[in-house]
Amino acid sequence: MQERNSKEQREKPQGTFRILAINPGSTSTKIAVYDDEQPVLEEVIHHSDLDLSEFEKIWDQYEFRKRTILEALDSHNIDLKTLSAVVGRGGLLRPVVSGTYAVNELMIKDGKEGYLGEHAANLGPVLAFGIGWDLGIPAFMVDPPSVDEFEPLARLSGHKDIPRRSLAHALNIKATARVAARDLGKRLEEANLIVAHLGGGISVCPLRGGRIIDANDANSGGPFSPERAGTVPTMGLIDFIFDRGLTREEAKRALVGRGGLVSYLGTNSAKEVEQRVAEGDEKAKLVYEAMAYQIAKEIGAMATVLFGKVDAIVLTGGLAASKMLTDWIRQRVEFIAPVKLYPGQDEMKALVLGCLRVLRGQEQAKVYPETVEPVKL
C-alpha cells in the first residue's frame, strides 16, 4: 500500500466531481479516486490465497473486499463525504448495448448468479452500489465484457444451437478507440478501426460507427493467448475431451487458464518467453511468433468485415508493449492500414470517463438491461 498522503492533497477542488472507481480481479482489487479527469489516488489492493481461501464462491468475497476498499481510502485520508459517485467494472452479465448504466437490482442478481459465468468482475457493480448506498450517491457500471453490438451476420456460427456471442474487453477497446479516433482527427463514430486488445485474453474487434460489430470470444475463439487456447480444431477438441474423460469444468480449465503459452511453454509470462527467445530457445520463438501470426490472421479477417475500409489498426493491452510481438504483427497487417500502438490499459480512467459523461449530462445513464433484439432463425 502506498504511503499516507497529506490531508491537503485529499481535498476536493470546488466544482469538481470526485469519483471512486473499483475494478475487482481474481487476486486483487484496483481502486482509483479522480477529481474530474485528474487522478487523486490509484492503488492495487492485493488479496492473498489465505485471505480468499475461506470464501467458497467469488460472490462471498463482497463484504471482505468492501472492507478493504474502505480501509484503503481511510489510510489515504479520502473523506467519503466528498465522493460524488462510485463506478464499478462490469462482469459477465446479460448482453447489453454500450454505455454507462445505473446499477440496479437485476444487475446485482445477474452478477451473483453468474449470468454468463463466474468472474471477480461480477463484484464490480455490487461493490459500487454498496458503497454508494451507504453514502447516498449514485453507482454506475461502464461497458461490461458483455457489450453486444453485433450485426446479424456476425451471430451465426455454423450450427443453430451454438450462436456466436459478444464477449470482449469492451471497456478498454472502446476507451482506446476513442483516443485513436481523436488522434486521427475524427470522432469515434466517423472512424473504421480494428482494435486488438492483447493481454491474458485477446480480443480483436472491428468498430464501425463507434460500435463493436464483431469480435472473437476471447474465452473460446480467435488467437491463442498467454493462457487461453483460442480457436482449436473441432474434431480434435471432441477427441481431447472424450479420450481423457474430462468433466465440463476440467475441459474449461484446460482451454482457459492452461491453454496458449502455458500449454506449449509452461508459463503465461510474455517477458519470460521473450527472455527465452533472446537466449536462443527456438521452441519459444516458434510459439511466440505463432501467437503473433494468429493475431495478425484475426486482424486480416476482421478487415473483411469492414470491406477493407480501415482507418487504423489499433494494438492495446499489456502485450502491446512488446516490441517483438507487435513488430511481427505489424509486418503482416500494415498493408491493410497504419498500425497504432497504445500499450497498457487504463480501465480505471475509462470507468471514470464513462461516469463523468453521465454526471455532466453529456449522456443519459442507461437502464440495465438495455439489450439488442436477438436474431430469430
Legacy VTK file of the C-alpha trace (Angstrom):
# vtk DataFile Version 3.0
C-alpha trace
ASCII
DATASET POLYDATA
POINTS 377 float
0.000 0.000 0.000
1.215 3.479 -0.793
2.335 5.822 1.971
-0.243 8.025 3.646
-0.660 11.319 1.793
-1.234 14.662 3.478
-4.764 15.839 4.190
-4.260 18.830 1.902
-3.687 16.518 -1.064
-7.031 14.804 -0.431
-9.213 17.911 -0.514
-11.597 18.175 -3.475
-11.401 21.321 -5.606
-14.667 23.224 -5.645
-16.957 22.455 -8.577
-15.405 19.091 -9.466
-16.845 15.595 -9.445
-14.917 13.200 -7.205
-15.374 9.627 -8.398
-14.334 6.316 -6.855
-13.628 3.586 -9.429
-13.473 -0.101 -8.481
-12.056 -2.933 -10.585
-12.058 -6.366 -8.891
-9.643 -9.016 -10.204
-9.085 -12.609 -9.193
-6.406 -11.814 -6.562
-6.629 -8.036 -6.240
-8.985 -5.078 -6.213
-7.873 -1.967 -8.075
-9.271 1.322 -6.830
-8.847 4.879 -8.040
-10.174 8.262 -6.982
-10.423 11.001 -9.609
-11.318 14.665 -9.392
-12.885 15.019 -12.832
-10.156 13.671 -15.181
-7.325 14.084 -12.667
-6.221 11.077 -10.587
-6.033 11.674 -6.845
-5.337 8.088 -5.788
-4.578 4.839 -7.618
-3.905 1.646 -5.720
-3.930 -2.115 -6.125
-5.165 -3.954 -3.035
-3.662 -7.444 -3.156
-5.524 -10.423 -1.697
-3.503 -13.463 -0.634
-4.612 -17.046 -1.174
-5.096 -17.231 2.591
-7.389 -14.176 2.516
-9.592 -15.713 -0.172
-9.477 -19.375 0.886
-12.355 -19.015 3.328
-14.772 -17.985 0.577
-16.456 -20.797 -1.357
-17.605 -18.532 -4.204
-16.348 -15.238 -5.559
-19.615 -13.552 -4.608
-18.978 -14.442 -0.965
-15.991 -12.047 -1.024
-18.236 -8.971 -1.201
-18.041 -7.841 2.443
-14.316 -8.622 2.620
-13.494 -6.605 -0.489
-15.742 -3.728 0.525
-13.969 -3.511 3.877
-10.500 -3.487 2.259
-11.582 -0.685 -0.100
-12.874 1.474 2.738
-9.726 0.818 4.773
-7.541 1.841 1.839
-9.495 5.059 1.322
-9.228 5.877 5.016
-5.464 5.254 5.016
-5.114 7.873 2.269
-7.312 10.434 4.030
-10.099 10.269 1.459
-13.189 11.772 3.064
-16.038 9.576 1.819
-18.408 12.528 2.080
-16.508 14.240 -0.767
-17.347 11.463 -3.252
-19.852 12.318 -5.983
-20.360 8.818 -7.405
-18.955 5.285 -7.452
-18.345 3.290 -10.628
-17.528 -0.415 -10.831
-16.195 -2.566 -13.627
-18.940 -4.729 -15.128
-18.802 -8.511 -15.169
-20.258 -11.363 -17.210
-23.787 -10.014 -17.418
-26.598 -10.028 -19.974
-25.781 -8.831 -23.490
-26.218 -5.045 -23.443
-25.582 -2.073 -25.685
-22.526 0.059 -24.952
-22.764 2.812 -22.390
-22.886 3.775 -18.725
-25.519 2.008 -16.614
-27.008 2.857 -13.248
-26.542 -0.187 -11.014
-29.874 -1.828 -10.231
-31.240 -4.916 -8.515
-31.319 -7.091 -11.640
-27.675 -6.281 -12.435
-26.671 -7.357 -8.938
-28.778 -10.531 -9.188
-27.187 -11.463 -12.536
-23.728 -10.869 -11.102
-24.468 -13.070 -8.114
-25.837 -15.887 -10.256
-23.070 -15.560 -12.866
-25.367 -14.975 -15.835
-22.576 -15.723 -18.345
-20.108 -17.194 -15.862
-18.398 -16.571 -12.530
-15.740 -13.848 -12.534
-14.368 -11.444 -9.943
-15.553 -8.541 -12.104
-19.134 -9.576 -11.283
-18.470 -7.925 -7.905
-17.771 -4.528 -9.500
-21.358 -3.267 -9.695
-22.401 -4.544 -6.259
-19.322 -3.022 -4.585
-20.104 0.300 -6.256
-23.747 0.029 -5.219
-22.962 -0.956 -1.615
-20.587 1.941 -1.040
-22.810 4.351 -2.964
-25.872 3.275 -0.965
-24.116 3.938 2.341
-23.168 7.432 1.145
-26.388 8.278 -0.694
-24.602 8.775 -4.039
-25.183 7.112 -7.438
-23.451 3.926 -8.558
-22.645 3.069 -12.168
-21.161 0.406 -14.443
-19.488 1.141 -17.811
-19.099 -1.075 -20.903
-19.017 -4.593 -19.404
-17.480 -7.516 -21.349
-20.992 -8.480 -22.489
-21.463 -5.322 -24.602
-23.264 -6.653 -27.690
-23.364 -4.566 -30.856
-23.067 -7.463 -33.297
-24.764 -7.263 -36.660
-26.991 -10.243 -37.586
-24.398 -11.853 -39.883
-21.890 -11.995 -37.020
-24.162 -14.075 -34.805
-24.240 -17.258 -36.872
-21.569 -19.817 -36.035
-22.323 -22.708 -38.361
-24.642 -24.596 -36.008
-28.080 -23.333 -34.998
-27.671 -24.396 -31.363
-24.275 -22.703 -30.911
-24.689 -18.970 -31.573
-21.676 -16.664 -31.619
-21.817 -14.327 -28.655
-20.268 -10.960 -27.989
-17.766 -11.187 -25.140
-14.736 -8.922 -25.439
-12.590 -6.457 -23.495
-15.155 -3.776 -24.318
-14.147 -1.251 -21.661
-10.540 -0.888 -22.855
-11.416 -1.370 -26.527
-13.967 1.451 -26.502
-11.743 3.782 -24.471
-8.691 3.171 -26.671
-10.772 3.514 -29.847
-11.896 6.968 -28.705
-8.261 8.027 -28.243
-7.198 6.542 -31.593
-10.053 8.252 -33.432
-9.146 11.564 -31.820
-5.523 11.117 -32.909
-6.793 10.514 -36.449
-8.703 13.791 -36.303
-12.063 12.019 -36.281
-14.918 11.370 -33.910
-15.232 7.721 -32.912
-18.476 7.444 -34.868
-16.631 8.542 -38.045
-13.734 6.053 -37.849
-13.385 2.491 -39.125
-10.994 0.760 -36.726
-9.739 -2.698 -35.893
-8.812 -2.787 -32.220
-6.839 -5.724 -30.810
-6.709 -5.982 -27.026
-3.617 -8.067 -26.251
-3.478 -9.422 -22.704
-4.143 -12.634 -20.788
-7.041 -12.912 -23.225
-7.024 -11.496 -26.745
-9.988 -9.691 -28.338
-9.856 -8.454 -31.942
-12.777 -6.215 -32.858
-13.828 -4.187 -35.917
-15.518 -0.898 -35.000
-17.803 0.948 -37.380
-19.868 3.940 -36.368
-18.393 3.593 -32.884
-19.902 0.113 -32.495
-18.136 -3.241 -31.977
-19.835 -5.093 -34.823
-17.910 -8.367 -34.472
-15.364 -9.934 -32.124
-13.778 -13.219 -31.246
-14.867 -14.508 -27.838
-11.522 -14.387 -26.036
-12.518 -17.419 -23.948
-13.468 -19.692 -26.823
-12.082 -18.457 -30.119
-9.638 -16.313 -32.022
-5.861 -16.255 -31.458
-4.360 -18.244 -28.638
-3.087 -16.055 -25.808
-0.748 -16.439 -22.821
-3.215 -18.784 -21.117
-6.146 -19.421 -23.472
-6.291 -21.883 -26.352
-8.370 -19.761 -28.740
-9.825 -21.491 -31.800
-8.859 -25.171 -31.923
-9.834 -27.911 -34.438
-13.361 -29.104 -33.659
-12.793 -32.837 -34.099
-9.531 -32.685 -32.194
-11.306 -30.880 -29.359
-14.009 -33.554 -29.168
-11.389 -36.321 -29.043
-9.344 -34.387 -26.470
-12.285 -34.156 -24.068
-13.743 -37.644 -24.507
-10.440 -39.547 -24.665
-9.435 -38.037 -21.308
-12.895 -38.305 -19.751
-12.814 -34.666 -18.707
-15.657 -33.036 -16.824
-17.113 -29.774 -18.073
-15.039 -27.772 -15.570
-11.856 -29.736 -16.278
-12.239 -29.117 -20.012
-12.782 -25.379 -19.419
-9.672 -25.144 -17.237
-7.593 -26.992 -19.830
-8.554 -24.472 -22.524
-8.908 -21.270 -20.494
-6.104 -20.995 -17.973
-3.904 -23.838 -19.179
-4.001 -23.189 -22.903
-1.879 -20.901 -25.101
1.658 -20.176 -23.924
1.009 -22.167 -20.722
0.202 -25.273 -22.768
3.245 -25.006 -25.045
5.849 -23.432 -22.775
4.602 -23.849 -19.195
4.333 -20.116 -18.486
1.902 -17.264 -19.084
4.650 -14.644 -18.783
5.442 -12.958 -22.100
8.559 -11.450 -20.517
9.840 -14.914 -19.644
9.114 -16.166 -23.154
10.933 -13.195 -24.700
13.916 -13.869 -22.459
13.957 -17.472 -23.637
13.796 -16.294 -27.252
16.714 -13.924 -26.627
18.692 -16.850 -25.214
18.177 -18.849 -28.406
15.217 -21.066 -27.422
13.830 -21.996 -30.851
10.646 -23.570 -29.475
9.827 -20.409 -27.527
10.388 -18.328 -30.678
8.149 -20.611 -32.753
5.287 -20.499 -30.234
5.523 -16.761 -29.566
5.673 -15.906 -33.252
2.743 -18.270 -33.875
0.696 -16.229 -31.398
1.573 -13.067 -33.360
0.718 -14.912 -36.590
-2.736 -15.838 -35.276
-3.380 -12.287 -34.051
-2.453 -10.961 -37.498
-4.758 -13.503 -39.180
-7.648 -12.410 -36.961
-6.978 -8.761 -37.808
-6.997 -9.669 -41.504
-10.298 -11.494 -41.096
-11.858 -8.512 -39.316
-10.718 -6.236 -42.152
-13.164 -8.109 -44.397
-15.974 -7.161 -42.017
-15.189 -3.522 -42.832
-14.893 -4.272 -46.578
-11.192 -3.385 -46.332
-12.004 0.235 -45.454
-9.879 0.572 -42.312
-8.554 3.886 -40.977
-6.190 2.276 -38.472
-5.278 -0.958 -36.745
-5.006 -0.324 -33.012
-2.961 -2.554 -30.683
-3.615 -2.112 -26.968
-3.377 -4.070 -23.717
-0.338 -5.203 -21.756
1.230 -7.192 -24.587
1.135 -4.169 -26.903
4.254 -3.059 -25.008
6.169 -5.999 -26.520
8.163 -4.717 -29.489
8.948 -8.280 -30.550
5.284 -9.270 -30.700
3.971 -6.051 -32.243
6.715 -5.977 -34.881
5.708 -9.475 -36.019
2.057 -8.374 -36.165
2.844 -5.106 -37.940
4.827 -6.874 -40.690
1.756 -8.900 -41.643
-1.030 -6.315 -41.375
0.325 -2.847 -42.135
-0.640 -3.305 -45.792
-4.254 -3.028 -44.590
-3.933 0.227 -42.626
-1.490 2.122 -40.388
-0.758 0.342 -37.105
-1.077 2.488 -33.959
0.208 1.333 -30.557
-1.466 2.207 -27.248
0.262 -0.131 -24.759
-1.402 -0.969 -21.476
-4.986 -0.459 -20.486
-6.272 2.421 -18.417
-9.503 0.762 -17.326
-9.793 2.931 -14.238
-9.792 6.149 -16.252
-12.199 4.574 -18.755
-14.612 3.845 -15.899
-14.285 7.411 -14.612
-14.796 8.992 -18.041
-17.963 6.952 -18.597
-19.259 8.104 -15.230
-18.331 11.726 -15.954
-20.250 11.723 -19.238
-23.406 10.982 -17.261
-22.717 13.342 -14.361
-22.062 16.180 -16.821
-25.237 15.471 -18.758
-23.395 14.510 -21.953
-25.075 11.090 -21.872
-28.046 9.643 -20.077
-27.467 6.671 -17.803
-28.888 3.508 -19.332
-31.237 1.160 -17.502
-29.963 -2.415 -17.264
-30.604 -4.489 -19.270
-30.835 -2.400 -22.436
-30.419 -5.162 -24.983
-30.439 -5.715 -28.714
-33.179 -7.850 -30.231
-31.826 -11.367 -30.879
-31.700 -12.827 -34.366
-34.674 -15.148 -34.971
-33.991 -18.103 -37.265
LINES 1 378
377 0 1 2 3 4 5 6 7 8 9 10 11 12 13 14 15 16 17 18 19 20 21 22 23 24 25 26 27 28 29 30 31 32 33 34 35 36 37 38 39 40 41 42 43 44 45 46 47 48 49 50 51 52 53 54 55 56 57 58 59 60 61 62 63 64 65 66 67 68 69 70 71 72 73 74 75 76 77 78 79 80 81 82 83 84 85 86 87 88 89 90 91 92 93 94 95 96 97 98 99 100 101 102 103 104 105 106 107 108 109 110 111 112 113 114 115 116 117 118 119 120 121 122 123 124 125 126 127 128 129 130 131 132 133 134 135 136 137 138 139 140 141 142 143 144 145 146 147 148 149 150 151 152 153 154 155 156 157 158 159 160 161 162 163 164 165 166 167 168 169 170 171 172 173 174 175 176 177 178 179 180 181 182 183 184 185 186 187 188 189 190 191 192 193 194 195 196 197 198 199 200 201 202 203 204 205 206 207 208 209 210 211 212 213 214 215 216 217 218 219 220 221 222 223 224 225 226 227 228 229 230 231 232 233 234 235 236 237 238 239 240 241 242 243 244 245 246 247 248 249 250 251 252 253 254 255 256 257 258 259 260 261 262 263 264 265 266 267 268 269 270 271 272 273 274 275 276 277 278 279 280 281 282 283 284 285 286 287 288 289 290 291 292 293 294 295 296 297 298 299 300 301 302 303 304 305 306 307 308 309 310 311 312 313 314 315 316 317 318 319 320 321 322 323 324 325 326 327 328 329 330 331 332 333 334 335 336 337 338 339 340 341 342 343 344 345 346 347 348 349 350 351 352 353 354 355 356 357 358 359 360 361 362 363 364 365 366 367 368 369 370 371 372 373 374 375 376
